[in-house]
């Protein structure tokens, strides 16, 4: 299962020169603009492991009260987010995509709106105490980012506004 992304390695190679570390390449780090009242924002990026060793993304540090690794999962037709403190493995040659509706970084405890054009510095933490700085670009969400054919919001869209994060506290959802 971990090997399914190997085929993408050759495609990803031209971008490797952009890396801070030769072995781990990070690109497309983005946070979509939040609403004025949003207390959380999701971060997305792509990481390619161009080394011979497996790495695990284990956490992230940023200028927010909390920053966690999450995964959106569909349960009984309802999208909810689950913390993944164990992190995300990236096998040699594999590319890990954090994207809407799937694995993502969650910034929590926001006290200000994140607006288009802002840059959010952060540090990705990997196994073996590897730390890599990254800058997230805040940008406006695409006009029609992901409405499903039947009109429901696509997975991950709930992350833009007032998001239910009760699951991350081990409590049942309560509105
Ligand atoms: Cu989340």
Backbone and ligand atoms as CSV (ligand in chain L), in Angstrom:
chain,resi,resn,atom,element,x,y,z
A,1,UNK,N,N,0.824,-1.205,0.000
A,1,UNK,CA,C,0.000,0.000,0.000
A,1,UNK,C,C,0.860,1.257,0.000
A,2,UNK,N,N,1.945,1.217,0.767
A,2,UNK,CA,C,2.812,2.381,0.818
A,2,UNK,C,C,3.509,2.618,-0.509
A,3,UNK,N,N,3.483,1.622,-1.366
A,3,UNK,CA,C,4.259,1.742,-2.592
A,3,UNK,C,C,3.448,2.304,-3.738
A,4,UNK,N,N,2.202,2.584,-3.503
A,4,UNK,CA,C,1.356,3.009,-4.615
A,4,UNK,C,C,1.817,4.328,-5.222
A,5,UNK,N,N,2.529,5.145,-4.448
A,5,UNK,CA,C,2.927,6.454,-4.968
A,5,UNK,C,C,4.268,6.429,-5.675
A,6,UNK,N,N,4.898,5.281,-5.706
A,6,UNK,CA,C,6.229,5.213,-6.293
A,6,UNK,C,C,6.250,5.661,-7.746
A,7,UNK,N,N,5.175,5.406,-8.430
A,7,UNK,CA,C,5.141,5.751,-9.843
A,7,UNK,C,C,5.252,7.253,-10.062
A,8,UNK,N,N,4.955,8.026,-9.046
A,8,UNK,CA,C,4.974,9.479,-9.201
A,8,UNK,C,C,6.358,10.076,-8.992
A,9,UNK,N,N,7.276,9.250,-8.533
A,9,UNK,CA,C,8.594,9.772,-8.188
A,9,UNK,C,C,9.255,10.454,-9.378
A,10,UNK,N,N,9.227,9.803,-10.514
A,10,UNK,CA,C,9.894,10.357,-11.686
A,10,UNK,C,C,9.284,11.712,-12.055
A,11,UNK,N,N,7.984,11.826,-11.901
A,11,UNK,CA,C,7.323,13.082,-12.232
A,11,UNK,C,C,7.721,14.187,-11.262
A,12,UNK,N,N,7.939,13.815,-10.022
A,12,UNK,CA,C,8.219,14.814,-9.001
A,12,UNK,C,C,9.664,15.284,-9.045
A,13,UNK,N,N,10.529,14.517,-9.644
A,13,UNK,CA,C,11.960,14.796,-9.561
A,13,UNK,C,C,12.395,16.187,-10.008
A,14,UNK,N,N,11.857,16.740,-11.063
A,14,UNK,CA,C,12.336,18.066,-11.486
A,14,UNK,C,C,12.196,19.136,-10.412
A,15,UNK,N,N,11.297,18.949,-9.473
A,15,UNK,CA,C,11.057,19.972,-8.461
A,15,UNK,C,C,11.988,19.825,-7.268
A,16,UNK,N,N,12.785,18.803,-7.264
A,16,UNK,CA,C,13.561,18.504,-6.060
A,16,UNK,C,C,14.549,19.609,-5.708
A,17,UNK,N,N,14.978,20.374,-6.665
A,17,UNK,CA,C,15.984,21.395,-6.394
A,17,UNK,C,C,15.457,22.488,-5.478
A,18,UNK,N,N,14.151,22.569,-5.313
A,18,UNK,CA,C,13.572,23.626,-4.489
A,18,UNK,C,C,13.685,23.322,-2.993
A,19,UNK,N,N,14.108,22.155,-2.665
A,19,UNK,CA,C,14.041,21.716,-1.275
A,19,UNK,C,C,15.027,22.427,-0.374
A,20,UNK,N,N,14.656,22.541,0.903
A,20,UNK,CA,C,15.582,23.020,1.914
A,20,UNK,C,C,16.583,21.933,2.263
A,21,UNK,N,N,16.069,20.718,2.353
A,21,UNK,CA,C,16.939,19.565,2.531
A,21,UNK,C,C,16.837,18.761,1.257
A,22,UNK,N,N,17.943,18.190,0.817
A,22,UNK,CA,C,17.896,17.449,-0.428
A,22,UNK,C,C,16.933,16.269,-0.362
A,23,UNK,N,N,16.753,15.713,0.812
A,23,UNK,CA,C,16.028,14.450,0.896
A,23,UNK,C,C,14.518,14.617,1.002
A,24,UNK,N,N,14.062,15.739,1.501
A,24,UNK,CA,C,12.625,15.923,1.699
A,24,UNK,C,C,12.193,17.211,1.015
A,25,UNK,N,N,11.277,17.076,0.095
A,25,UNK,CA,C,10.850,18.215,-0.716
A,25,UNK,C,C,9.436,18.619,-0.332
A,26,UNK,N,N,9.275,19.895,-0.035
A,26,UNK,CA,C,7.964,20.395,0.365
A,26,UNK,C,C,7.513,21.453,-0.629
A,27,UNK,N,N,6.299,21.319,-1.096
A,27,UNK,CA,C,5.801,22.375,-1.972
A,27,UNK,C,C,4.295,22.535,-1.855
A,28,UNK,N,N,3.808,23.617,-2.431
A,28,UNK,CA,C,2.377,23.933,-2.449
A,28,UNK,C,C,1.782,24.023,-1.050
A,29,UNK,N,N,2.479,24.663,-0.140
A,29,UNK,CA,C,1.934,24.837,1.213
A,29,UNK,C,C,0.926,25.974,1.205
A,30,UNK,N,N,-0.318,25.667,1.500
A,30,UNK,CA,C,-1.378,26.664,1.384
A,30,UNK,C,C,-2.382,26.542,2.534
A,31,UNK,N,N,-2.879,27.694,2.940
A,31,UNK,CA,C,-4.014,27.778,3.864
A,31,UNK,C,C,-5.046,28.643,3.170
A,32,UNK,N,N,-6.287,28.183,3.153
A,32,UNK,CA,C,-7.313,29.010,2.533
A,32,UNK,C,C,-7.814,30.046,3.532
A,33,UNK,N,N,-8.141,31.210,2.983
A,33,UNK,CA,C,-8.617,32.323,3.779
A,33,UNK,C,C,-9.707,31.875,4.747
A,34,UNK,N,N,-9.642,32.388,5.976
A,34,UNK,CA,C,-10.662,32.013,6.956
A,34,UNK,C,C,-11.726,33.094,7.062
A,35,UNK,N,N,-12.834,32.735,7.653
A,35,UNK,CA,C,-13.857,33.727,7.970
A,35,UNK,C,C,-13.401,34.481,9.227
A,36,UNK,N,N,-13.988,35.655,9.479
A,36,UNK,CA,C,-13.548,36.441,10.649
A,36,UNK,C,C,-13.723,35.700,11.975
A,37,UNK,N,N,-14.672,34.786,12.034
A,37,UNK,CA,C,-14.948,34.114,13.306
A,37,UNK,C,C,-14.299,32.733,13.415
A,38,UNK,N,N,-13.642,32.304,12.381
A,38,UNK,CA,C,-13.072,30.949,12.396
A,38,UNK,C,C,-11.995,30.831,13.466
A,39,UNK,N,N,-12.062,29.749,14.187
A,39,UNK,CA,C,-11.069,29.491,15.229
A,39,UNK,C,C,-10.036,28.465,14.773
A,40,UNK,N,N,-10.230,27.939,13.589
A,40,UNK,CA,C,-9.312,26.919,13.086
A,40,UNK,C,C,-9.137,27.085,11.586
A,41,UNK,N,N,-8.007,26.645,11.106
A,41,UNK,CA,C,-7.736,26.681,9.677
A,41,UNK,C,C,-6.964,25.425,9.307
A,42,UNK,N,N,-7.226,24.933,8.120
A,42,UNK,CA,C,-6.533,23.737,7.659
A,42,UNK,C,C,-5.371,24.123,6.760
A,43,UNK,N,N,-4.271,23.406,6.897
A,43,UNK,CA,C,-3.114,23.624,6.056
A,43,UNK,C,C,-2.881,22.419,5.162
A,44,UNK,N,N,-2.526,22.711,3.920
A,44,UNK,CA,C,-2.306,21.642,2.950
A,44,UNK,C,C,-0.938,21.814,2.316
A,45,UNK,N,N,-0.315,20.704,1.976
A,45,UNK,CA,C,0.968,20.751,1.280
A,45,UNK,C,C,1.298,19.372,0.739
A,46,UNK,N,N,2.375,19.329,-0.012
A,46,UNK,CA,C,2.836,18.071,-0.576
A,46,UNK,C,C,4.279,17.837,-0.149
A,47,UNK,N,N,4.579,16.627,0.275
A,47,UNK,CA,C,5.921,16.282,0.727
A,47,UNK,C,C,6.408,15.064,-0.047
A,48,UNK,N,N,7.572,15.205,-0.663
A,48,UNK,CA,C,8.174,14.073,-1.351
A,48,UNK,C,C,9.425,13.631,-0.601
A,49,UNK,N,N,9.500,12.364,-0.320
A,49,UNK,CA,C,10.665,11.785,0.345
A,49,UNK,C,C,11.629,11.256,-0.714
A,50,UNK,N,N,12.668,12.013,-0.969
A,50,UNK,CA,C,13.632,11.646,-1.998
A,50,UNK,C,C,14.876,11.006,-1.377
A,51,UNK,N,N,14.719,10.469,-0.209
A,51,UNK,CA,C,15.855,9.810,0.445
A,51,UNK,C,C,15.699,8.300,0.353
A,52,UNK,N,N,16.684,7.597,0.881
A,52,UNK,CA,C,16.613,6.137,0.890
A,52,UNK,C,C,15.976,5.614,2.175
A,53,UNK,N,N,15.611,6.533,3.064
A,53,UNK,CA,C,15.085,6.124,4.366
A,53,UNK,C,C,13.630,6.557,4.506
A,54,UNK,N,N,12.851,5.791,5.240
A,54,UNK,CA,C,11.479,6.225,5.504
A,54,UNK,C,C,11.455,7.372,6.502
A,55,UNK,N,N,10.549,8.292,6.301
A,55,UNK,CA,C,10.352,9.370,7.270
A,55,UNK,C,C,8.891,9.384,7.690
A,56,UNK,N,N,8.660,9.930,8.867
A,56,UNK,CA,C,7.286,10.115,9.326
A,56,UNK,C,C,7.101,11.579,9.690
A,57,UNK,N,N,6.080,12.191,9.104
A,57,UNK,CA,C,5.712,13.541,9.534
A,57,UNK,C,C,4.987,13.396,10.864
A,58,UNK,N,N,5.587,13.928,11.921
A,58,UNK,CA,C,5.035,13.683,13.255
A,58,UNK,C,C,4.373,14.902,13.881
A,59,UNK,N,N,4.590,16.070,13.310
A,59,UNK,CA,C,3.964,17.235,13.908
A,59,UNK,C,C,4.345,18.506,13.191
A,60,UNK,N,N,3.832,19.606,13.712
A,60,UNK,CA,C,4.126,20.905,13.125
A,60,UNK,C,C,4.065,21.964,14.214
A,61,UNK,N,N,4.924,22.929,14.112
A,61,UNK,CA,C,4.906,24.065,15.032
A,61,UNK,C,C,4.607,25.324,14.242
A,62,UNK,N,N,3.765,26.165,14.814
A,62,UNK,CA,C,3.425,27.426,14.163
A,62,UNK,C,C,2.999,28.411,15.243
A,63,UNK,N,N,2.759,29.626,14.853
A,63,UNK,CA,C,2.416,30.663,15.816
A,63,UNK,C,C,0.959,30.665,16.230
A,64,UNK,N,N,0.416,29.475,16.446
A,64,UNK,CA,C,-0.950,29.334,16.934
A,64,UNK,C,C,-0.914,28.489,18.205
A,65,UNK,N,N,-1.953,28.611,19.029
A,65,UNK,CA,C,-1.960,27.831,20.273
A,65,UNK,C,C,-1.786,26.328,20.052
A,66,UNK,N,N,-2.398,25.823,18.996
A,66,UNK,CA,C,-2.252,24.394,18.712
A,66,UNK,C,C,-2.110,24.176,17.217
A,67,UNK,N,N,-1.335,23.156,16.880
A,67,UNK,CA,C,-1.229,22.728,15.487
A,67,UNK,C,C,-1.110,21.214,15.500
A,68,UNK,N,N,-2.008,20.562,14.785
A,68,UNK,CA,C,-2.072,19.098,14.840
A,68,UNK,C,C,-2.163,18.513,13.443
A,69,UNK,N,N,-1.866,17.227,13.388
A,69,UNK,CA,C,-2.095,16.468,12.165
A,69,UNK,C,C,-3.473,15.826,12.261
A,70,UNK,N,N,-4.256,15.999,11.228
A,70,UNK,CA,C,-5.625,15.478,11.209
A,70,UNK,C,C,-5.868,14.679,9.951
A,71,UNK,N,N,-6.929,13.896,10.009
A,71,UNK,CA,C,-7.406,13.246,8.793
A,71,UNK,C,C,-8.924,13.307,8.776
A,72,UNK,N,N,-9.469,13.721,7.655
A,72,UNK,CA,C,-10.919,13.722,7.490
A,72,UNK,C,C,-11.354,12.338,7.048
A,73,UNK,N,N,-12.312,11.796,7.752
A,73,UNK,CA,C,-12.804,10.470,7.392
A,73,UNK,C,C,-14.324,10.524,7.292
A,74,UNK,N,N,-14.862,9.700,6.407
A,74,UNK,CA,C,-16.298,9.643,6.219
A,74,UNK,C,C,-16.855,8.511,7.082
A,75,UNK,N,N,-17.763,8.881,7.969
A,75,UNK,CA,C,-18.398,7.867,8.817
A,75,UNK,C,C,-19.896,8.042,8.748
A,76,UNK,N,N,-20.581,7.012,8.293
A,76,UNK,CA,C,-22.035,7.074,8.169
A,76,UNK,C,C,-22.470,8.315,7.390
A,77,UNK,N,N,-21.759,8.571,6.300
A,77,UNK,CA,C,-22.112,9.677,5.423
A,77,UNK,C,C,-21.837,11.045,6.049
A,78,UNK,N,N,-21.123,11.065,7.143
A,78,UNK,CA,C,-20.780,12.338,7.782
A,78,UNK,C,C,-19.264,12.474,7.825
A,79,UNK,N,N,-18.784,13.640,7.404
A,79,UNK,CA,C,-17.350,13.877,7.435
A,79,UNK,C,C,-16.939,14.363,8.813
A,80,UNK,N,N,-15.988,13.691,9.395
A,80,UNK,CA,C,-15.451,14.179,10.659
A,80,UNK,C,C,-13.933,14.080,10.623
A,81,UNK,N,N,-13.318,14.823,11.520
A,81,UNK,CA,C,-11.864,14.866,11.517
A,81,UNK,C,C,-11.302,14.124,12.720
A,82,UNK,N,N,-10.270,13.382,12.451
A,82,UNK,CA,C,-9.655,12.561,13.484
A,82,UNK,C,C,-8.205,13.010,13.648
A,83,UNK,N,N,-7.759,13.264,14.873
A,83,UNK,CA,C,-6.345,13.589,15.083
A,83,UNK,C,C,-5.472,12.387,14.757
A,84,UNK,N,N,-4.340,12.651,14.183
A,84,UNK,CA,C,-3.391,11.581,13.860
A,84,UNK,C,C,-2.041,11.891,14.508
A,85,UNK,N,N,-1.983,11.799,15.848
A,85,UNK,CA,C,-0.724,12.136,16.538
A,85,UNK,C,C,0.419,11.198,16.172
A,86,UNK,N,N,0.069,10.020,15.664
A,86,UNK,CA,C,1.116,9.078,15.251
A,86,UNK,C,C,1.807,9.545,13.980
A,87,UNK,N,N,1.194,10.467,13.283
A,87,UNK,CA,C,1.817,11.039,12.104
A,87,UNK,C,C,1.531,10.274,10.825
A,88,UNK,N,N,2.180,10.728,9.759
A,88,UNK,CA,C,1.980,10.142,8.434
A,88,UNK,C,C,3.312,9.634,7.904
A,89,UNK,N,N,3.376,8.356,7.598
A,89,UNK,CA,C,4.608,7.764,7.069
A,89,UNK,C,C,4.819,8.166,5.614
A,90,UNK,N,N,6.068,8.385,5.273
A,90,UNK,CA,C,6.424,8.655,3.880
A,90,UNK,C,C,7.579,7.732,3.523
A,91,UNK,N,N,7.287,6.711,2.779
A,91,UNK,CA,C,8.314,5.744,2.383
A,91,UNK,C,C,9.276,6.397,1.396
A,92,UNK,N,N,10.478,5.833,1.259
A,92,UNK,CA,C,11.423,6.372,0.280
A,92,UNK,C,C,10.783,6.466,-1.097
A,93,UNK,N,N,10.901,7.617,-1.705
A,93,UNK,CA,C,10.345,7.798,-3.035
A,93,UNK,C,C,8.873,8.146,-3.053
A,94,UNK,N,N,8.248,8.130,-1.899
A,94,UNK,CA,C,6.804,8.373,-1.861
A,94,UNK,C,C,6.494,9.858,-1.703
A,95,UNK,N,N,5.367,10.270,-2.223
A,95,UNK,CA,C,4.888,11.627,-2.029
A,95,UNK,C,C,3.633,11.604,-1.163
A,96,UNK,N,N,3.651,12.394,-0.127
A,96,UNK,CA,C,2.502,12.517,0.769
A,96,UNK,C,C,1.764,13.805,0.433
A,97,UNK,N,N,0.498,13.689,0.131
A,97,UNK,CA,C,-0.299,14.878,-0.163
A,97,UNK,C,C,-1.277,15.138,0.967
A,98,UNK,N,N,-1.151,16.312,1.565
A,98,UNK,CA,C,-2.159,16.749,2.524
A,98,UNK,C,C,-3.101,17.634,1.740
A,99,UNK,N,N,-4.364,17.222,1.666
A,99,UNK,CA,C,-5.275,17.925,0.776
A,99,UNK,C,C,-6.689,17.890,1.336
A,100,UNK,N,N,-7.519,18.740,0.764
A,100,UNK,CA,C,-8.890,18.838,1.260
A,100,UNK,C,C,-9.600,17.485,1.191
A,101,UNK,N,N,-10.298,17.182,2.256
A,101,UNK,CA,C,-11.037,15.931,2.310
A,101,UNK,C,C,-10.211,14.757,2.783
A,102,UNK,N,N,-8.956,14.994,3.088
A,102,UNK,CA,C,-8.099,13.900,3.515
A,102,UNK,C,C,-7.228,14.321,4.675
A,103,UNK,N,N,-5.984,13.914,4.593
A,103,UNK,CA,C,-5.051,14.308,5.644
A,103,UNK,C,C,-4.747,15.794,5.530
A,104,UNK,N,N,-4.586,16.423,6.690
A,104,UNK,CA,C,-4.293,17.858,6.670
A,104,UNK,C,C,-3.655,18.280,7.975
A,105,UNK,N,N,-3.171,19.490,7.974
A,105,UNK,CA,C,-2.662,20.103,9.193
A,105,UNK,C,C,-3.755,21.017,9.724
A,106,UNK,N,N,-3.951,20.995,11.041
A,106,UNK,CA,C,-4.986,21.820,11.642
A,106,UNK,C,C,-4.343,22.843,12.561
A,107,UNK,N,N,-4.565,24.105,12.229
A,107,UNK,CA,C,-4.121,25.193,13.095
A,107,UNK,C,C,-5.322,25.606,13.948
A,108,UNK,N,N,-5.151,25.630,15.253
A,108,UNK,CA,C,-6.286,25.893,16.135
A,108,UNK,C,C,-5.992,27.015,17.121
A,109,UNK,N,N,-7.068,27.648,17.553
A,109,UNK,CA,C,-6.930,28.749,18.497
A,109,UNK,C,C,-6.665,30.069,17.805
A,110,UNK,N,N,-7.103,30.178,16.558
A,110,UNK,CA,C,-6.909,31.435,15.829
A,110,UNK,C,C,-7.626,32.576,16.544
A,111,UNK,N,N,-6.965,33.719,16.655
A,111,UNK,CA,C,-7.627,34.883,17.222
A,111,UNK,C,C,-7.718,36.009,16.208
A,112,UNK,N,N,-7.354,35.702,14.979
A,112,UNK,CA,C,-7.446,36.709,13.934
A,112,UNK,C,C,-7.719,36.018,12.602
A,113,UNK,N,N,-8.362,36.764,11.720
A,113,UNK,CA,C,-8.685,36.218,10.409
A,113,UNK,C,C,-7.411,36.054,9.572
A,114,UNK,N,N,-7.328,34.972,8.859
A,114,UNK,CA,C,-6.215,34.771,7.928
A,114,UNK,C,C,-6.685,35.212,6.549
A,115,UNK,N,N,-6.011,36.212,6.009
A,115,UNK,CA,C,-6.484,36.801,4.760
A,115,UNK,C,C,-5.497,36.562,3.622
A,116,UNK,N,N,-6.043,36.628,2.441
A,116,UNK,CA,C,-5.301,36.397,1.207
A,116,UNK,C,C,-4.008,37.206,1.179
A,117,UNK,N,N,-2.921,36.557,0.843
A,117,UNK,CA,C,-1.649,37.248,0.726
A,117,UNK,C,C,-0.756,37.133,1.953
A,118,UNK,N,N,-1.341,36.671,3.045
A,118,UNK,CA,C,-0.553,36.513,4.265
A,118,UNK,C,C,0.342,35.277,4.145
A,119,UNK,N,N,1.519,35.379,4.746
A,119,UNK,CA,C,2.401,34.215,4.793
A,119,UNK,C,C,2.496,33.730,6.231
A,120,UNK,N,N,2.325,32.444,6.418
A,120,UNK,CA,C,2.347,31.844,7.747
A,120,UNK,C,C,3.558,30.921,7.855
A,121,UNK,N,N,4.560,31.326,8.619
A,121,UNK,CA,C,5.723,30.460,8.784
A,121,UNK,C,C,5.418,29.331,9.770
A,122,UNK,N,N,6.004,28.192,9.517
A,122,UNK,CA,C,5.805,27.046,10.399
A,122,UNK,C,C,7.020,26.126,10.263
A,123,UNK,N,N,7.068,25.141,11.115
A,123,UNK,CA,C,8.149,24.158,11.039
A,123,UNK,C,C,7.552,22.763,11.057
A,124,UNK,N,N,7.856,22.003,10.043
A,124,UNK,CA,C,7.415,20.612,9.995
A,124,UNK,C,C,8.397,19.758,10.778
A,125,UNK,N,N,7.865,18.834,11.563
A,125,UNK,CA,C,8.698,17.970,12.382
A,125,UNK,C,C,8.554,16.530,11.880
A,126,UNK,N,N,9.706,15.945,11.616
A,126,UNK,CA,C,9.731,14.572,11.111
A,126,UNK,C,C,10.436,13.667,12.116
A,127,UNK,N,N,10.347,12.396,11.841
A,127,UNK,CA,C,11.099,11.424,12.620
A,127,UNK,C,C,12.592,11.728,12.519
A,128,UNK,N,N,13.361,11.153,13.418
A,128,UNK,CA,C,14.806,11.399,13.484
A,128,UNK,C,C,15.122,12.875,13.750
A,129,UNK,N,N,14.167,13.578,14.355
A,129,UNK,CA,C,14.364,14.960,14.754
A,129,UNK,C,C,14.693,15.887,13.585
A,130,UNK,N,N,14.216,15.513,12.430
A,130,UNK,CA,C,14.372,16.387,11.269
A,130,UNK,C,C,13.311,17.475,11.332
A,131,UNK,N,N,13.743,18.708,11.218
A,131,UNK,CA,C,12.823,19.854,11.244
A,131,UNK,C,C,13.032,20.670,9.979
A,132,UNK,N,N,11.960,20.975,9.306
A,132,UNK,CA,C,12.065,21.705,8.050
A,132,UNK,C,C,11.112,22.901,8.082
A,133,UNK,N,N,11.655,24.101,7.909
A,133,UNK,CA,C,10.780,25.279,7.862
A,133,UNK,C,C,9.951,25.301,6.587
A,134,UNK,N,N,8.777,25.839,6.718
A,134,UNK,CA,C,7.878,25.920,5.570
A,134,UNK,C,C,7.059,27.197,5.712
A,135,UNK,N,N,6.702,27.794,4.598
A,135,UNK,CA,C,5.854,28.982,4.624
A,135,UNK,C,C,4.546,28.676,3.912
A,136,UNK,N,N,3.452,28.824,4.635
A,136,UNK,CA,C,2.135,28.633,4.036
A,136,UNK,C,C,1.656,29.947,3.432
A,137,UNK,N,N,1.195,29.899,2.221
A,137,UNK,CA,C,0.584,31.063,1.584
A,137,UNK,C,C,-0.915,31.022,1.820
A,138,UNK,N,N,-1.439,32.084,2.433
A,138,UNK,CA,C,-2.886,32.169,2.599
A,138,UNK,C,C,-3.476,32.682,1.294
A,139,UNK,N,N,-4.442,31.976,0.777
A,139,UNK,CA,C,-5.074,32.424,-0.463
A,139,UNK,C,C,-6.573,32.162,-0.438
A,140,UNK,N,N,-7.257,32.925,-1.271
A,140,UNK,CA,C,-8.701,32.783,-1.368
A,140,UNK,C,C,-9.050,31.409,-1.906
A,141,UNK,N,N,-10.064,30.827,-1.311
A,141,UNK,CA,C,-10.485,29.531,-1.820
A,141,UNK,C,C,-11.070,29.691,-3.210
A,142,UNK,N,N,-10.798,28.740,-4.102
A,142,UNK,CA,C,-11.359,28.817,-5.451
A,142,UNK,C,C,-12.873,29.003,-5.415
A,143,UNK,N,N,-13.396,29.707,-6.414
A,143,UNK,CA,C,-14.798,30.115,-6.408
A,143,UNK,C,C,-15.742,28.939,-6.170
A,144,UNK,N,N,-15.511,27.870,-6.871
A,144,UNK,CA,C,-16.364,26.700,-6.683
A,144,UNK,C,C,-15.452,25.532,-6.312
A,145,UNK,N,N,-14.999,25.540,-5.078
A,145,UNK,CA,C,-13.918,24.648,-4.694
A,145,UNK,C,C,-14.285,23.182,-4.641
A,146,UNK,N,N,-15.530,22.871,-4.459
A,146,UNK,CA,C,-15.765,21.448,-4.336
A,146,UNK,C,C,-17.188,21.098,-3.945
A,147,UNK,N,N,-18.119,21.624,-4.690
A,147,UNK,CA,C,-19.486,21.229,-4.426
A,147,UNK,C,C,-19.772,19.949,-5.198
A,148,UNK,N,N,-20.249,18.967,-4.499
A,148,UNK,CA,C,-20.548,17.706,-5.156
A,148,UNK,C,C,-21.758,17.860,-6.060
A,149,UNK,N,N,-21.963,16.889,-6.926
A,149,UNK,CA,C,-23.038,16.964,-7.901
A,149,UNK,C,C,-24.398,17.168,-7.259
A,150,UNK,N,N,-24.564,16.616,-6.066
A,150,UNK,CA,C,-25.874,16.736,-5.432
A,150,UNK,C,C,-25.979,17.980,-4.551
A,151,UNK,N,N,-24.989,18.843,-4.617
A,151,UNK,CA,C,-25.070,20.100,-3.906
A,151,UNK,C,C,-24.454,20.098,-2.527
A,152,UNK,N,N,-24.136,18.917,-2.020
A,152,UNK,CA,C,-23.485,18.874,-0.710
A,152,UNK,C,C,-22.079,19.456,-0.826
A,153,UNK,N,N,-21.589,19.953,0.280
A,153,UNK,CA,C,-20.211,20.403,0.297
A,153,UNK,C,C,-19.292,19.202,0.161
A,154,UNK,N,N,-18.256,19.390,-0.583
A,154,UNK,CA,C,-17.285,18.317,-0.740
A,154,UNK,C,C,-16.550,18.111,0.581
A,155,UNK,N,N,-15.992,16.934,0.755
A,155,UNK,CA,C,-15.223,16.653,1.971
A,155,UNK,C,C,-14.166,17.724,2.211
A,156,UNK,N,N,-14.090,18.164,3.432
A,156,UNK,CA,C,-13.090,19.167,3.765
A,156,UNK,C,C,-13.619,20.575,3.757
A,157,UNK,N,N,-14.729,20.792,3.106
A,157,UNK,CA,C,-15.239,22.152,3.005
A,157,UNK,C,C,-15.693,22.696,4.346
A,158,UNK,N,N,-16.031,21.827,5.257
A,158,UNK,CA,C,-16.462,22.288,6.565
A,158,UNK,C,C,-15.328,22.985,7.301
A,159,UNK,N,N,-14.117,22.787,6.816
A,159,UNK,CA,C,-12.978,23.356,7.516
A,159,UNK,C,C,-12.863,24.861,7.339
A,160,UNK,N,N,-13.614,25.415,6.433
A,160,UNK,CA,C,-13.463,26.827,6.154
A,160,UNK,C,C,-14.111,27.703,7.211
A,161,UNK,N,N,-15.205,27.268,7.757
A,161,UNK,CA,C,-15.932,28.138,8.674
A,161,UNK,C,C,-15.856,27.654,10.109
A,162,UNK,N,N,-16.974,27.696,10.758
A,162,UNK,CA,C,-17.027,27.222,12.131
A,162,UNK,C,C,-16.971,25.706,12.099
A,163,UNK,N,N,-15.881,25.179,12.511
A,163,UNK,CA,C,-15.665,23.765,12.350
A,163,UNK,C,C,-15.903,23.020,13.650
A,164,UNK,N,N,-16.528,21.911,13.520
A,164,UNK,CA,C,-16.722,21.071,14.697
A,164,UNK,C,C,-15.450,20.295,14.983
A,165,UNK,N,N,-14.801,20.665,16.053
A,165,UNK,CA,C,-13.581,19.956,16.419
A,165,UNK,C,C,-13.758,19.141,17.684
A,166,UNK,N,N,-15.004,18.889,18.016
A,166,UNK,CA,C,-15.236,18.148,19.251
A,166,UNK,C,C,-14.595,16.768,19.183
A,167,UNK,N,N,-14.509,16.233,17.962
A,167,UNK,CA,C,-13.909,14.912,17.828
A,167,UNK,C,C,-12.464,14.879,18.293
A,168,UNK,N,N,-11.801,16.013,18.183
A,168,UNK,CA,C,-10.394,16.032,18.564
A,168,UNK,C,C,-10.230,16.045,20.071
A,169,UNK,N,N,-11.304,16.305,20.780
A,169,UNK,CA,C,-11.227,16.332,22.232
A,169,UNK,C,C,-11.769,15.054,22.850
A,170,UNK,N,N,-12.235,14.155,22.004
A,170,UNK,CA,C,-12.795,12.929,22.501
A,170,UNK,C,C,-14.223,13.092,23.004
A,171,UNK,N,N,-14.842,14.217,22.694
A,171,UNK,CA,C,-16.223,14.423,23.102
A,171,UNK,C,C,-17.140,14.234,21.901
A,172,UNK,N,N,-18.387,13.884,22.149
A,172,UNK,CA,C,-19.334,13.822,21.033
A,172,UNK,C,C,-19.641,15.227,20.535
A,173,UNK,N,N,-20.047,15.306,19.285
A,173,UNK,CA,C,-20.374,16.606,18.702
A,173,UNK,C,C,-21.587,17.205,19.391
A,174,UNK,N,N,-21.559,18.489,19.584
A,174,UNK,CA,C,-22.656,19.180,20.236
A,174,UNK,C,C,-22.794,20.565,19.640
A,175,UNK,N,N,-23.929,20.850,19.045
A,175,UNK,CA,C,-24.116,22.184,18.480
A,175,UNK,C,C,-25.127,22.967,19.279
L,1,CU,CU,CU,-8.807,19.175,11.050
